[in-house]
Amino acid sequence: MSVLLDTTLAVRTHADVAAEARAAEAAGFAGIWTEETAHDPFLPLMLAATATERVSLGTAIAVAFARSPMATAQAAWDLQAASGGRFILGLGTQVRGHVERRFGVPWSAPVPRLREYLLCLRAIFACWQHDAPPSFRGEHYQFTLMTPFFNPGPLAHPWPDARGEVKGVPIWIAGVNEHLCRLAGELCDGFHVHPLHSTNYLQDVTLPNIERGARRTGRSLADIQRMSTAFVITGDTPDELAHARAATRQQIAFYASTPSYRPVLAIHGWGAIADELTALSRQGEWQAMADLITEEMLAAFTVEGPPGQIAPFLRRKYAGLLDRVSMYLPYTSGEAYHRLAARIIGAA
């Protein structure tokens, strides 16, 4: 099956969301994703759900630990109902500093906590869709009470998984390192690969660990969808390409300075560069960081070419590795992003 091309909803004001979602669907994108950055990731998708008919809609990602499982479940259930079964719940852990200092909630070991969060969500969905008893008890979360007044009832268009089991809402998680990959394989329906990746890392780390996790629950790699946002360098003139390369180099340097992403560079023998990037980031030396991103690194982490060639390039690069790809264009935003993305998908 060909790799599906998705897009990210650029939320500036919510008044623009419906029109942007309709335009993305008309352009031919297979899916629309929202991020948890300056805006809540769920609210824009409700507007997109009522403005579209075909595209899948998902969060990439919503921060799990910033919400209780019940709060997340209610938002997901409502979006699945409003979209007629097109919603994908994508969750992430975020890093400790943001969880504690931005969201103001306690931090604990993320993988065990997320495992419990996912199991609690499944218990809530099973209660609503199949009238299962509310009987989940964990260290961090519990779900032991559901009365008819608070029960939204079964979905008219529930989502069935790859094996036909009706689960209500598909759950994906995001991650980089092996433990979250294995958790996705064990308990989830999909996995969001971080934009800072290479085909080597996908082949040697991401997919084998998803498969190891899948075996724990009697599944295979084919049962877990994979998606990522890929760095794209494109433009019509040498100046546009130079600007795109500089901005992309800066963004890669920013991500690569995060210690938890070091293994992505280390697999290529760039571990020392990752350490240097981390040290420079603590000094605020942003330009010096960008200067460390070599041509070889750009080639590994990006797709580059004229707009008309990007879609086939993406599909060739990720064939057999990912099921869906969105485009990361860190040198453009807003209306300019949508125009460029529409040109790329129009040439597919």
KEKE-3310 file (N, C-alpha, C; in steps of 0.2 Angstrom, whole numbers, plus 5000, padded with zeros to 4 digits):
npx = (5004:5002:5012:5003:4999:4999:4993:4997:4987:4987:4984:4979:4969:4954:4943:4948:4949:4939:4938:4952:4953:4943:4950:4962:4956:4951:4962:4968:4974:4976:4975:4972:4981:4983:4993:4999:5003:5003:4990:4975:4974:4962:4951:4951:4950:4936:4930:4935:4930:4917:4917:4922:4923:4929:4943:4955:4956:4967:4976:4993:5004:4993:4996:4997:4999:4995:4981:4967:4964:4950:4946:4953:4947:4933:4935:4940:4930:4919:4924:4926:4913:4908:4915:4911:4918:4931:4942:4958:4967:4981:4994:5006:5021:5028:5042:5050:5052:5043:5031:5031:5033:5026:5014:5011:5009:5013:5028:5033:5040:5039:5036:5030:5019:5012:5009:4999:4990:4985:4979:4969:4962:4957:4949:4939:4934:4929:4919:4910:4907:4904:4898:4905:4911:4916:4931:4945:4960:4974:4991:4993:4981:4963:4948:4933:4920:4905:4890:4874:4870:4882:4887:4891:4887:4887:4896:4890:4898:4910:4927:4936:4949:4964:4962:4948:4942:4931:4935:4932:4939:4954:4970:4986:5003:5017:5035:5053:5063:5067:5059:5046:5043:5041:5030:5020:5019:5014:5002:4995:4987:4994:5009:5018:5031:5045:5050:5064:5072:5079:5080:5089:5088:5074:5074:5083:5080:5067:5056:5060:5058:5045:5039:5043:5036:5023:5023:5021:5007:5002:5002:5007:5020:5013:5000:5001:5000:5011:5017:5025:5031:5040:5055:5056:5064:5062:5059:5058:5068:5086:5088:5077:5078:5090:5087:5077:5085:5094:5085:5079:5091:5093:5082:5084:5096:5091:5082:5091:5099:5093:5095:5088:5086:5098:5101:5097:5106:5118:5117:5122:5135:5137:5137:5145:5144:5130:5132:5139:5130:5121:5128:5130:5117:5114:5121:5115:5119:5114:5116:5129:5126:5118:5128:5134:5127:5129:5131:5129:5121:5110:5106:5102:5092:5082:5071:5074:5071:5063:5046:5037:5043:5043:5033:5033:5047:5045:5037:5044:5055:5050:5043:5037:5041:5034:5017:5010:5014:5018:5022:5036:5039:5049:5052:5042:5024:5007:4996:5005:5012:5001:4998:5010:5011:4999:5003:5013:5006:4997:5005:5007)
npy = (4994:5011:5025:5036:5053:5066:5081:5095:5104:5121:5131:5147:5156:5151:5153:5151:5138:5128:5132:5130:5116:5111:5115:5107:5094:5095:5097:5085:5078:5064:5064:5075:5083:5089:5099:5099:5114:5130:5130:5121:5104:5097:5105:5112:5101:5097:5107:5105:5092:5094:5100:5093:5077:5066:5065:5058:5062:5068:5069:5075:5078:5075:5079:5067:5066:5078:5078:5069:5052:5050:5063:5064:5053:5057:5068:5062:5053:5061:5067:5056:5053:5065:5065:5054:5042:5045:5049:5049:5046:5053:5052:5058:5059:5070:5080:5080:5093:5101:5095:5096:5110:5118:5112:5109:5097:5082:5073:5057:5040:5039:5028:5017:5024:5029:5017:5012:5022:5020:5008:5011:5020:5011:5003:5012:5015:5003:5001:5011:5007:4994:4991:4986:4982:4996:4994:4996:4997:5005:5011:5024:5029:5026:5018:5016:5019:5022:5029:5029:5042:5049:5042:5042:5032:5020:5022:5026:5024:5016:5012:4999:4988:4982:4968:4967:4969:4979:4994:5007:5020:5023:5021:5030:5032:5043:5043:5040:5032:5015:5009:5015:5012:4998:4998:5004:4994:4984:4988:4998:5006:5013:5022:5037:5042:5052:5068:5069:5058:5044:5033:5023:5023:5020:5007:4999:5002:5007:5000:4986:4986:4990:4978:4968:4972:4970:4956:4952:4953:4945:4950:4957:4967:4972:4975:4987:5004:5016:5032:5048:5065:5072:5080:5092:5100:5112:5122:5135:5143:5146:5154:5152:5139:5139:5147:5138:5127:5132:5135:5123:5116:5123:5119:5105:5105:5110:5100:5089:5092:5088:5077:5065:5062:5058:5045:5043:5051:5044:5031:5033:5036:5049:5053:5061:5074:5076:5077:5089:5098:5098:5104:5117:5121:5124:5135:5144:5145:5146:5148:5143:5129:5126:5126:5115:5105:5094:5091:5078:5074:5082:5075:5063:5065:5073:5076:5082:5093:5100:5106:5098:5086:5081:5073:5060:5057:5056:5045:5035:5035:5031:5019:5004:5006:5017:5021:5033:5050:5066:5083:5092:5109:5120:5133:5140:5145:5146:5153:5152:5140:5131:5134:5129:5116:5111:5112:5103:5091:5091:5088:5075)
npz = (5000:4996:5003:5014:5012:5023:5032:5043:5054:5054:5067:5069:5072:5079:5070:5057:5056:5050:5037:5033:5035:5026:5014:5015:5014:5001:4993:4993:5004:5015:5029:5043:5056:5073:5084:5101:5105:5105:5106:5112:5107:5104:5102:5089:5081:5082:5075:5063:5061:5058:5046:5036:5027:5023:5026:5038:5056:5068:5084:5086:5095:5109:5125:5137:5151:5156:5157:5165:5162:5160:5156:5144:5137:5136:5127:5116:5113:5110:5098:5090:5088:5082:5070:5063:5065:5061:5069:5077:5091:5097:5108:5119:5130:5134:5141:5157:5162:5155:5159:5173:5175:5165:5163:5176:5184:5193:5190:5185:5182:5165:5156:5163:5169:5157:5152:5161:5160:5146:5148:5157:5149:5139:5147:5150:5137:5134:5143:5139:5126:5126:5138:5148:5165:5176:5181:5183:5191:5196:5200:5198:5191:5192:5188:5192:5193:5185:5181:5173:5170:5167:5157:5140:5131:5117:5102:5086:5075:5078:5080:5072:5076:5068:5067:5068:5080:5089:5096:5098:5099:5090:5098:5098:5101:5104:5102:5104:5109:5113:5123:5123:5110:5111:5120:5112:5102:5110:5116:5108:5094:5084:5080:5083:5075:5080:5072:5071:5064:5055:5041:5044:5058:5059:5054:5061:5075:5078:5072:5074:5088:5090:5085:5094:5105:5100:5099:5112:5114:5105:5093:5077:5068:5057:5063:5069:5065:5057:5058:5053:5054:5042:5039:5026:5013:5002:4987:4974:4969:4970:4981:4989:4992:4999:5010:5015:5018:5028:5039:5042:5045:5057:5065:5066:5073:5085:5090:5090:5101:5112:5125:5126:5113:5108:5104:5091:5083:5087:5082:5069:5071:5076:5090:5097:5092:5095:5109:5110:5104:5114:5125:5119:5118:5131:5133:5125:5112:5098:5084:5082:5085:5074:5064:5066:5060:5048:5030:5027:5038:5035:5024:5029:5037:5031:5017:5001:4987:4972:4973:4965:4966:4978:4985:4978:4982:4996:4997:4991:5000:5012:5010:5015:5028:5035:5036:5035:5031:5036:5032:5037:5038:5042:5039:5034:5037:5042:5030:5019:5021:5019:5005:4999:5004:4997:4984:4984:4987:4976:4965:4967)
capx = (5000:5006:5012:4998:5002:4994:4995:4996:4982:4990:4979:4981:4963:4949:4939:4950:4950:4935:4940:4958:4952:4940:4955:4966:4953:4950:4969:4969:4977:4973:4973:4974:4984:4984:4998:4998:5009:5000:4982:4973:4974:4956:4946:4951:4947:4929:4928:4937:4926:4910:4918:4925:4919:4933:4950:4955:4958:4970:4981:5000:5001:4990:5000:4993:4999:4992:4974:4966:4961:4943:4945:4955:4942:4927:4936:4941:4923:4915:4927:4924:4906:4906:4918:4908:4923:4938:4947:4964:4969:4988:4996:5013:5022:5032:5048:5049:5052:5036:5025:5030:5033:5022:5007:5010:5007:5019:5032:5035:5043:5034:5033:5025:5013:5009:5005:4993:4985:4982:4975:4963:4958:4954:4943:4933:4930:4925:4913:4905:4905:4902:4894:4910:4911:4921:4935:4952:4964:4982:4995:4992:4974:4958:4941:4929:4913:4901:4883:4871:4870:4889:4889:4889:4884:4891:4897:4887:4903:4916:4933:4938:4956:4967:4959:4941:4939:4928:4938:4929:4944:4961:4975:4993:5007:5023:5041:5059:5068:5065:5054:5040:5041:5038:5024:5016:5018:5010:4995:4992:4985:4998:5015:5020:5039:5048:5052:5071:5073:5082:5078:5093:5085:5068:5075:5087:5078:5060:5052:5061:5055:5037:5037:5044:5031:5017:5023:5018:5000:5000:5001:5013:5021:5007:4994:5002:5001:5016:5017:5029:5032:5047:5058:5056:5068:5060:5059:5058:5074:5091:5088:5072:5081:5095:5083:5074:5090:5096:5079:5079:5097:5092:5077:5087:5100:5087:5080:5096:5102:5089:5098:5084:5086:5105:5102:5096:5112:5123:5117:5126:5141:5137:5135:5149:5140:5125:5134:5141:5124:5118:5132:5129:5110:5113:5124:5111:5123:5109:5119:5134:5123:5116:5134:5137:5123:5133:5127:5128:5116:5104:5104:5099:5086:5077:5069:5075:5070:5058:5040:5034:5046:5043:5028:5036:5052:5043:5034:5050:5059:5046:5039:5038:5043:5029:5011:5008:5019:5016:5028:5039:5042:5050:5054:5035:5019:5001:4994:5011:5012:4996:4999:5016:5009:4994:5007:5017:5001:4994:5010:5008)
capy = (5000:5017:5029:5041:5060:5070:5088:5098:5110:5127:5135:5154:5158:5145:5155:5149:5131:5125:5133:5126:5109:5109:5116:5101:5088:5096:5096:5078:5075:5059:5065:5081:5082:5095:5098:5103:5119:5136:5129:5114:5100:5094:5109:5113:5095:5097:5111:5101:5086:5096:5104:5088:5071:5060:5064:5056:5068:5066:5073:5073:5074:5078:5077:5063:5067:5085:5077:5063:5047:5052:5069:5063:5049:5061:5072:5057:5050:5066:5068:5051:5053:5070:5064:5048:5037:5046:5051:5045:5049:5052:5054:5059:5060:5076:5079:5082:5101:5104:5092:5099:5117:5121:5109:5110:5091:5079:5069:5050:5037:5040:5022:5013:5028:5029:5010:5012:5027:5017:5003:5015:5023:5005:5001:5017:5014:4996:5002:5015:5004:4987:4990:4982:4985:5000:4990:4997:5000:5006:5015:5032:5030:5021:5019:5011:5022:5025:5029:5031:5050:5051:5037:5044:5027:5017:5025:5024:5022:5014:5010:4992:4987:4978:4961:4968:4970:4985:4997:5013:5025:5020:5025:5030:5035:5045:5041:5040:5026:5008:5007:5018:5008:4992:4999:5005:4987:4980:4991:5003:5004:5016:5025:5043:5043:5059:5070:5068:5051:5042:5027:5018:5022:5016:5000:4996:5003:5008:4994:4980:4986:4989:4971:4965:4974:4967:4949:4951:4953:4940:4953:4958:4974:4975:4978:4994:5009:5020:5039:5053:5071:5072:5087:5093:5105:5113:5129:5136:5146:5144:5158:5149:5132:5141:5148:5132:5123:5135:5135:5116:5114:5125:5115:5099:5106:5111:5093:5085:5094:5085:5071:5059:5060:5056:5038:5044:5053:5039:5026:5035:5038:5056:5054:5067:5080:5077:5080:5096:5102:5099:5109:5123:5123:5127:5142:5148:5146:5143:5148:5138:5123:5125:5125:5108:5100:5093:5089:5071:5074:5084:5070:5057:5067:5076:5075:5088:5093:5104:5105:5093:5079:5079:5068:5054:5056:5054:5039:5030:5034:5028:5013:4998:5009:5021:5021:5039:5055:5073:5087:5097:5114:5125:5139:5143:5144:5149:5152:5150:5133:5128:5134:5125:5109:5110:5111:5096:5085:5092:5085:5068)
capz = (5000:4995:5009:5014:5014:5028:5034:5050:5054:5057:5070:5071:5076:5077:5065:5051:5056:5046:5030:5032:5035:5019:5009:5015:5011:4994:4990:4992:5009:5018:5036:5046:5063:5077:5089:5107:5106:5108:5107:5114:5101:5103:5100:5082:5077:5082:5070:5057:5060:5055:5040:5032:5026:5021:5029:5045:5060:5074:5088:5085:5099:5115:5131:5141:5158:5157:5158:5167:5157:5159:5152:5137:5134:5134:5121:5110:5111:5106:5091:5086:5086:5077:5063:5060:5065:5058:5074:5080:5098:5098:5115:5121:5137:5135:5145:5164:5163:5153:5163:5180:5175:5161:5165:5183:5187:5196:5186:5187:5177:5160:5152:5167:5170:5151:5151:5165:5157:5141:5150:5159:5143:5136:5151:5149:5130:5134:5147:5135:5120:5127:5144:5153:5171:5177:5186:5182:5197:5195:5205:5196:5189:5193:5185:5196:5194:5179:5181:5167:5169:5165:5151:5133:5127:5112:5096:5080:5070:5082:5076:5073:5075:5062:5068:5068:5087:5090:5102:5099:5096:5090:5102:5096:5106:5101:5106:5101:5111:5112:5128:5120:5104:5113:5123:5106:5099:5115:5118:5104:5087:5080:5083:5080:5075:5080:5066:5070:5063:5049:5039:5048:5065:5059:5052:5067:5082:5079:5069:5078:5095:5090:5083:5100:5109:5097:5101:5119:5114:5100:5086:5072:5066:5053:5066:5072:5060:5059:5055:5056:5051:5039:5037:5019:5010:4995:4985:4967:4967:4974:4987:4993:4994:5004:5016:5018:5021:5034:5044:5043:5049:5064:5069:5067:5079:5091:5092:5092:5107:5118:5127:5125:5106:5106:5101:5084:5080:5089:5077:5063:5074:5078:5097:5100:5089:5100:5116:5109:5103:5121:5128:5116:5119:5138:5133:5120:5106:5093:5077:5082:5085:5067:5060:5067:5056:5041:5024:5028:5042:5032:5019:5033:5041:5027:5010:4997:4980:4970:4976:4962:4967:4986:4986:4976:4986:5002:4996:4990:5006:5018:5008:5019:5035:5038:5033:5034:5032:5035:5030:5042:5034:5048:5036:5032:5041:5040:5023:5015:5022:5015:4998:4997:5005:4992:4978:4984:4986:4969:4961:4969)
cpx = (5004:5006:5007:5001:4997:4997:4994:4992:4986:4985:4982:4975:4958:4944:4941:4950:4946:4937:4947:4957:4948:4945:4960:4963:4952:4957:4971:4973:4973:4971:4975:4976:4984:4990:4996:5004:5005:4993:4981:4972:4967:4951:4946:4948:4940:4927:4929:4932:4919:4911:4921:4921:4923:4940:4950:4958:4961:4975:4988:5004:4997:4994:4996:4993:4996:4984:4973:4963:4954:4942:4947:4950:4936:4929:4937:4934:4919:4918:4926:4917:4904:4909:4915:4914:4930:4943:4952:4966:4977:4990:5004:5015:5025:5038:5046:5048:5045:5030:5025:5030:5029:5015:5006:5007:5013:5022:5033:5037:5038:5032:5028:5018:5009:5005:4999:4988:4982:4977:4968:4959:4954:4948:4937:4930:4926:4919:4908:4902:4902:4899:4899:4910:4917:4926:4942:4955:4971:4985:4994:4985:4970:4952:4937:4921:4911:4894:4880:4871:4876:4891:4887:4886:4888:4891:4893:4892:4910:4921:4935:4945:4958:4964:4951:4938:4937:4931:4935:4933:4951:4966:4982:4997:5014:5029:5047:5063:5064:5059:5047:5038:5038:5031:5019:5014:5013:5003:4992:4991:4990:5004:5017:5028:5041:5051:5060:5072:5077:5080:5082:5090:5078:5069:5078:5084:5070:5056:5053:5058:5048:5035:5038:5039:5024:5017:5020:5011:4997:4999:5007:5014:5016:5001:4995:5004:5007:5016:5022:5028:5039:5049:5059:5059:5066:5060:5059:5064:5080:5091:5083:5075:5086:5092:5080:5079:5093:5091:5079:5085:5096:5088:5080:5092:5097:5085:5085:5100:5099:5092:5094:5084:5093:5105:5101:5102:5118:5123:5121:5133:5142:5135:5139:5146:5134:5126:5136:5135:5121:5121:5131:5122:5110:5117:5120:5114:5119:5113:5125:5132:5121:5122:5136:5133:5126:5128:5125:5122:5109:5101:5100:5092:5080:5076:5070:5074:5065:5051:5037:5037:5046:5039:5031:5043:5050:5041:5039:5054:5056:5042:5041:5040:5038:5023:5008:5014:5016:5023:5030:5042:5044:5052:5047:5030:5013:4999:4999:5012:5007:4996:5005:5014:5004:4998:5010:5012:4998:4999:5010:5005)
cpy = (5006:5021:5035:5048:5064:5077:5090:5104:5116:5132:5142:5157:5152:5147:5153:5141:5127:5126:5130:5119:5107:5110:5110:5095:5089:5095:5089:5074:5069:5060:5072:5080:5089:5093:5101:5108:5125:5135:5122:5110:5097:5099:5111:5107:5094:5101:5108:5095:5088:5099:5099:5081:5065:5059:5062:5062:5065:5071:5070:5078:5078:5075:5073:5065:5074:5084:5070:5058:5049:5058:5068:5058:5053:5065:5068:5054:5055:5067:5062:5051:5059:5069:5058:5042:5038:5049:5046:5049:5047:5055:5054:5060:5067:5075:5082:5089:5103:5101:5095:5107:5121:5118:5109:5103:5087:5074:5062:5046:5036:5033:5018:5017:5028:5022:5010:5017:5024:5012:5006:5017:5017:5003:5006:5016:5008:4997:5006:5011:4997:4985:4986:4986:4990:4997:4990:5000:5000:5010:5022:5033:5024:5023:5014:5013:5024:5024:5031:5038:5052:5047:5040:5039:5025:5022:5022:5021:5021:5012:5003:4992:4983:4971:4961:4969:4978:4989:5004:5019:5022:5025:5024:5033:5038:5043:5041:5033:5020:5006:5009:5014:5002:4993:5000:4998:4983:4982:4995:5001:5008:5019:5031:5043:5050:5061:5069:5060:5050:5035:5021:5017:5018:5009:4996:4996:5003:5002:4988:4980:4986:4982:4967:4966:4970:4960:4948:4950:4949:4944:4954:4965:4976:4977:4985:4999:5013:5027:5043:5060:5072:5079:5087:5100:5106:5121:5129:5139:5144:5148:5155:5142:5134:5143:5142:5127:5126:5134:5127:5113:5117:5121:5108:5099:5106:5104:5089:5086:5091:5079:5065:5057:5058:5050:5039:5046:5047:5033:5027:5037:5046:5058:5060:5073:5081:5080:5087:5100:5103:5104:5116:5126:5127:5133:5146:5150:5143:5143:5143:5131:5121:5123:5118:5103:5100:5091:5082:5070:5076:5079:5064:5059:5071:5073:5082:5088:5099:5102:5099:5086:5077:5073:5061:5052:5053:5047:5033:5029:5030:5021:5007:5000:5012:5020:5027:5044:5062:5077:5092:5103:5120:5132:5143:5141:5147:5148:5150:5143:5129:5128:5130:5118:5107:5109:5105:5091:5085:5088:5077:5063)
cpz = (5000:5002:5009:5015:5018:5029:5041:5050:5058:5060:5072:5075:5074:5072:5058:5050:5050:5038:5028:5031:5028:5014:5009:5012:5003:4990:4989:4998:5012:5025:5038:5053:5066:5082:5095:5108:5109:5109:5109:5107:5099:5100:5092:5078:5077:5076:5063:5055:5056:5048:5035:5032:5025:5025:5037:5049:5066:5078:5087:5088:5105:5121:5136:5148:5160:5159:5161:5161:5155:5155:5145:5134:5132:5127:5115:5108:5107:5099:5087:5083:5081:5070:5060:5060:5062:5063:5076:5086:5098:5104:5115:5128:5139:5140:5152:5165:5161:5157:5170:5180:5171:5162:5172:5186:5189:5190:5189:5181:5171:5157:5157:5168:5163:5150:5155:5162:5151:5143:5153:5154:5140:5140:5150:5142:5131:5138:5143:5129:5121:5134:5149:5159:5172:5183:5185:5189:5196:5200:5204:5195:5191:5190:5187:5197:5187:5180:5175:5165:5166:5159:5145:5129:5121:5106:5090:5075:5074:5077:5077:5072:5069:5062:5068:5075:5087:5097:5103:5096:5096:5094:5099:5101:5102:5105:5101:5103:5112:5117:5126:5114:5106:5116:5117:5103:5104:5115:5113:5097:5082:5084:5079:5080:5075:5074:5065:5070:5056:5047:5043:5055:5065:5058:5058:5074:5082:5078:5073:5085:5095:5089:5090:5105:5107:5099:5107:5119:5108:5093:5082:5071:5062:5056:5069:5066:5062:5055:5057:5052:5048:5037:5029:5017:5003:4993:4977:4965:4972:4981:4992:4996:5000:5011:5019:5021:5028:5040:5046:5047:5056:5068:5070:5073:5085:5094:5094:5098:5113:5119:5125:5117:5103:5103:5093:5080:5081:5084:5071:5065:5075:5085:5100:5098:5094:5106:5115:5108:5110:5125:5126:5117:5126:5138:5128:5114:5100:5086:5077:5082:5077:5063:5061:5063:5049:5036:5024:5033:5039:5027:5023:5035:5037:5020:5006:4990:4978:4972:4972:4963:4974:4987:4984:4980:4993:5002:4995:4996:5011:5016:5012:5027:5038:5033:5031:5035:5031:5034:5035:5038:5039:5045:5033:5037:5039:5033:5018:5015:5018:5008:4996:4998:4999:4985:4978:4983:4979:4964:4962:4963)
residu = (MET:SER:VAL:LEU:LEU:ASP:THR:THR:LEU:ALA:VAL:ARG:THR:HIS:ALA:ASP:VAL:ALA:ALA:GLU:ALA:ARG:ALA:ALA:GLU:ALA:ALA:GLY:PHE:ALA:GLY:ILE:TRP:THR:GLU:GLU:THR:ALA:HIS:ASP:PRO:PHE:LEU:PRO:LEU:MET:LEU:ALA:ALA:THR:ALA:THR:GLU:ARG:VAL:SER:LEU:GLY:THR:ALA:ILE:ALA:VAL:ALA:PHE:ALA:ARG:SER:PRO:MET:ALA:THR:ALA:GLN:ALA:ALA:TRP:ASP:LEU:GLN:ALA:ALA:SER:GLY:GLY:ARG:PHE:ILE:LEU:GLY:LEU:GLY:THR:GLN:VAL:ARG:GLY:HIS:VAL:GLU:ARG:ARG:PHE:GLY:VAL:PRO:TRP:SER:ALA:PRO:VAL:PRO:ARG:LEU:ARG:GLU:TYR:LEU:LEU:CYS:LEU:ARG:ALA:ILE:PHE:ALA:CYS:TRP:GLN:HIS:ASP:ALA:PRO:PRO:SER:PHE:ARG:GLY:GLU:HIS:TYR:GLN:PHE:THR:LEU:MET:THR:PRO:PHE:PHE:ASN:PRO:GLY:PRO:LEU:ALA:HIS:PRO:TRP:PRO:ASP:ALA:ARG:GLY:GLU:VAL:LYS:GLY:VAL:PRO:ILE:TRP:ILE:ALA:GLY:VAL:ASN:GLU:HIS:LEU:CYS:ARG:LEU:ALA:GLY:GLU:LEU:CYS:ASP:GLY:PHE:HIS:VAL:HIS:PRO:LEU:HIS:SER:THR:ASN:TYR:LEU:GLN:ASP:VAL:THR:LEU:PRO:ASN:ILE:GLU:ARG:GLY:ALA:ARG:ARG:THR:GLY:ARG:SER:LEU:ALA:ASP:ILE:GLN:ARG:MET:SER:THR:ALA:PHE:VAL:ILE:THR:GLY:ASP:THR:PRO:ASP:GLU:LEU:ALA:HIS:ALA:ARG:ALA:ALA:THR:ARG:GLN:GLN:ILE:ALA:PHE:TYR:ALA:SER:THR:PRO:SER:TYR:ARG:PRO:VAL:LEU:ALA:ILE:HIS:GLY:TRP:GLY:ALA:ILE:ALA:ASP:GLU:LEU:THR:ALA:LEU:SER:ARG:GLN:GLY:GLU:TRP:GLN:ALA:MET:ALA:ASP:LEU:ILE:THR:GLU:GLU:MET:LEU:ALA:ALA:PHE:THR:VAL:GLU:GLY:PRO:PRO:GLY:GLN:ILE:ALA:PRO:PHE:LEU:ARG:ARG:LYS:TYR:ALA:GLY:LEU:LEU:ASP:ARG:VAL:SER:MET:TYR:LEU:PRO:TYR:THR:SER:GLY:GLU:ALA:TYR:HIS:ARG:LEU:ALA:ALA:ARG:ILE:ILE:GLY:ALA:ALA)
# end
